[in-house]
Amino acid sequence: MRTAEAVTINISFTVNGSPYTIDIEPYKTVLEVLRDDLRLTGTKQGCEDGNCGACTIIMNGKAVKCCSILIGQARDAKILTIEGLEGEDGLHPLQQAFIDHFAIQCGFCTPGMIMMAKAVLDENPHATEEDIREAMHGNLCRCTGYVKIIEAVEAARDHILAGR
């Protein structure tokens, strides 16, 4: 009697500037590969159906909820996770602003919030409060009233603009 062999695909992608080529089961999501295979646990698993935003990463320059993206869809992708934000000079301005403005409560949604905010500011460095709120409407936080989160994003925006 023959046993069934696991079907895998060979896929290459870049995460936080590091290239990866792996053989992986095609039914795995990008979130599962990041957390389970690459051990990048900053991206959180919340709802598993793309509704809460805890799993937000930046893939090919766009914010995406990676719990609903199969790994095959990430072929040759450039992925940025919360672990890839910190630079040689320390925390990214968004990370520091979340600390400085007390925008972190339990912290579970924070990585997804920061990644969505980064995508917003990358696309529109002059984003208004309304622009920020609109872009982040799909990222849920059960602990805050979002006021501190929006304040933190605006502060980071201003810091980034002042540095240009």
N, C-alpha and C positions, 0 to 999 in steps of 0.2 A: 504494500500500500504506500502510495506517494503522499508526502505531506505538502500542503500548499506553501509556496514560498511567498513571502511578503513582496508585493509590487512596490518598487521604488522608482523615483525619477532622479536624475542628476540635474542639479540646478545651481547656478552661480548668481550671487548677488553681493552687494556691499552693505555692511552695517557699520555705522559710525566711522566710516573711512577705511574699514578693514574688509578685504575681499574674502568671501567664503564660497567654496564649492562643496556641496554635500549630496549624498544619496539619501533621499527622504521619502517617506510615504506621501503620496499625492493628496491624501485626504486631510493632512494636517494643515492647520491655519498658520498664518504668519505669526500670530500671537503664540501659538504652541511652540513653534520653532524658536522664536526669540527666548521664551521663558524656559522651555524644557531642554532644548538642544544646545542653545548658545549660552544659557544661564544668565540672560539679561532680564532680571526680574523687576526692573523699575516700571516696565509697562504692565499695567494691572489687568486682571481678568475679572470683569464685573458681571455683565449681563449675558455674555456669549451670543448676543444677536444684534450688536451694533447700535444699541439704544442709549447706553449710558456714557460712552466716551472715555471710560477709564483706560481703554486700550489704544488711545490715539497716538499715532506715530506720524512722521513725515516720510512719505514714500514718493520718490521722484518729484520732490518739491511741493507736494500737496498733503494736507492733513487727511489721514484715513483712519478708520476704525478697524484695526487689524484682526479683530476676533472673527470677522466675517469674510476675510480674504484668504483663499486657499494659497498655499505656498507656491504652486505653479504660476500664479498670477504675479509673483514677485521675481520671476526670471529676469536677470540682468538689472534689477531695480537698485536704486540707491536709497537706503533706509537710514533714517536718523531717529534714535530713541533718546529718552531722557538721559541715559548714560553718556551719550555723545555730545551733550550740550556744554559741559564744563570744558573750559579752555585752559591754556597754559597760565593765563592770568587769574584763574579761579572760576567761580561760578558765573554762569551766563547772567546777564542783567535781569532776565525774567526770573531765574531761580532766586537771585538775591532780592529782587523786589517782592516776591512772594513771602520771603522771610521778613523783610523790613516792614511790610504792610500787614503782617499777621493774617495772610490770606490762606494759611494752612491750619486746618483743624485736625481731623484724624489723619489726613495726608493721603488717603486712598485715591482720591480723584486728582490729586495735585499733578502727577506726571502727565496725565492726559490733558489737563487744563493748560499746563505750560506748553506742551507740544502744539496744541491748537492755537494758543496765543502766538507762539513763534511763527506758525504758518500765516496767521493773520498779518502780523507785522512784517514778515518777509514779502508778502504780496502787496501790502499797503502800509508803508512806514509811517504815514500820517493818519492812520486809522482813528476815527472819532470814537467816542464812547458808544455811540449807536452802532457803528461798524463792528466794534469789538463784541458787544452784546449779541448782535445778529449772528456773527460767526461762531460764537461759543454757545449758542442756544442748545446744541445737542450734547453738551458735556454737563452731566448732572453732578450736583454736590448735595449731599444730604445734611451737611453740618453747618454750612454758612448761608448767608443771605445773598451771596455773590457780590456784595458791595466791596468788600476788601479785595476780592479777586479782580474786579474791574479796576479798582484803584491801583493794584499792583501792576496790571498790564499797562495802564496809562503811564505809570511812573517808569516802567521799563522802556516804553516807547519814547518818552521824553529823554531818558538817559541815552538811549541808542541814537536818537536824533542829534543830541548835543555832541556826541562823539564823532559824528560824520564831518 
